[in-house]
Amino acid sequence: MAENAFIKLVPSSAQQTITVEEVKELLSYYKNITSKTGNQVDWEYGDSAFPYEVKEKSEGKGKWFYLQSTNERYYAILFGVDKEMVRDEDGTERIQTYIQVALPEQSTFGDKGKANEFCKFLAKKLQGELHLFNERIMYYYPRK
């Protein structure tokens, strides 16, 4: 059975909506900064930190994409963007955007570790609420 993690964009997040293209840009930024770290320490860290290629199928255009591994120790990670209706504590309903990160059944433990890294990076950048694969919640947004 596939496992899922969610990054929810709550009212106090840095932004309220996000597109698939913006998620790809953030992952590209992650790949860029990790390769710069590798240059500083004179080691090919970029290839280890991001051992994937971004792929997109025509039926998922604008809704989801996946990272296909370039290394035999990894398989794939799927990313999707969607909206849901949530009810606040005061009873008002609002539409909330979230990023879903899914691991297919063939995914390895390495994929799960990388997916956790990517989720934490995205949640921190977007100041979102991260629902991890183990169903724990991490809050990266300013709380009152």
N, C-alpha and C positions, 0 to 999 in steps of 0.2 A: 504494500500500500504506500502511495506517495505521501511525503510529509510536506507540511506547509508552514510558512512563517509570514507574518503580515506587518507592514509598516503603515500605521494609520496616521493621516494628517489631521490632527485635532485643531480646534479653534486657536490655540496659542502656538501652533507650528509656524515655521518660517514662511510657508506658503500653504494655501488651502487646496490647490489642485496641482496635478503633475501629469505629464504626458509620457508615453513610452520613449519618445525621443529625448526628453529631459533625463530620464533614468539612464539611457544609453550614454548621454553626455557625462553624467556623474560617474559612471563606471569607467568611461574613457579617462576622466580626470584622475580617478583612483589608479588606473594603470600607469598614467603619466607620472604621478608623484612617487609611486613605488619604484619605477625604473630610475628616477632621479636619485632616490635613496641608494639604489644599487650602484649608480655611478659614483656616489660619494664614498662608498665603502669598497669600491673596486670589486664588485661581485655582481653577477647577472641576476639580481634579486627580482627584477621586473618579470622575468619568465616564471619564477617560482611563485611570486605573489599573485599573478594573474595568468594562469595556464589555460586560458580559454580564448575562443574566437566568437564574436557576436554573430549570431545567425538569426534570420527572420524568414518565416514562411508566408506565402501570399495570403493564406486564410487568417493569419494572426496579425496582419498589418495594422498598426495603430492600437492593438490591444495587448499583444504579448510578443516576446522574443525569447531566445534561449542562448545560453553560453555553451558551446561545444568544446570539449577538452582537446588540447593539443598534446596531452601527456597521458600515458597509459594508466597513471594512478588516479585519474579523474574521469568522469563521464560527462555529465551535463547538469545545468541549473536553469530553471525556467523563471522568467520574470513577467508579471502581468500587472496592468493597472485597471482598476475598476472603481465603482462607487457603491455605497450602501446607505440605507436610511437608518439613522440612529436617533434614539430618544435621550435627550439630556436629563439631568437630575430634576430640572424644573418642569419637565414634561413636554418641552418643545421638541419638535422633530426637525432634523436637518440632514442634508446629504453630505456624507463624508467620503473623501477619496482615500484609497489605500493601494499599496503596492503588495502584490502577493509574490512570494518567492517559493517555488515548488521544487522538490527533489523527486525525480522519477524513481521507480523501483530499482532500476539498474545503477543508481547513484552509489558512490563509494563513501566511506567515512571521510575521505579527503574532500569530497564535494560538500559534505555537510559542514565541515570546518570552514571551508572557503565561503559557503553561503552565509554562515554566521558572521564572518568578517565583513562581507559585503552588506549584510543587513545592518550591522552596527554602524558601519560607515555611512550608509544612506540615512539611517534614522538620526544620526548625529548631525549630518549636513542639513537635513530637512527639519530638525527639531521635532521629530515625530514620536509616536508611541509604538514601540517594537514588541510584537507578540512572537516570541521565539518558537522554535520547533518543539521544545519541551513544555510549551504552553505557559512559560513564565513571561512576565511583562517587564520591559525596561522603559523608563520614561526619559526622553531626551529633550523635552520641552520645559520652559520655565513654569514651575508650579506655584500656585498661590499658597 
